[in-house]
Amino acid sequence: MVDVLSLVLHHDEQAVLCAVEMALEAGVPTKTHVLNLLHRLVDGAPIDQPDVTPPAALSLNKEPEANVARYDGLRTTEGTRHAS
């Protein structure tokens, strides 16, 4: 919160308020998102990006599945540890 408030020392107060409001409306009230929106406002870059619809050729044929047993097999109590 302090980092976001301190942005008014370097940027216009109205731009900071606008970026904070936009981040809250998007449901992502993080410092990184506020900074991203603020820089887009200051640079004049477009804020609203069009929705991306990937072509059908990029769709998954087989959904990935979690295989936690594989990771448990990498962890060993004796010898070399490959993962913790």
Buried (B, 14 or more C-beta within 10 A) or exposed (E): EEEBEEBEEEBEEEBBEBBBEBBEEEEEEEEEBBBBBBEBBBEEEEEEEEEEEEEEEEEEEEEEEEEEEEEEEEEEEEEEEEEE
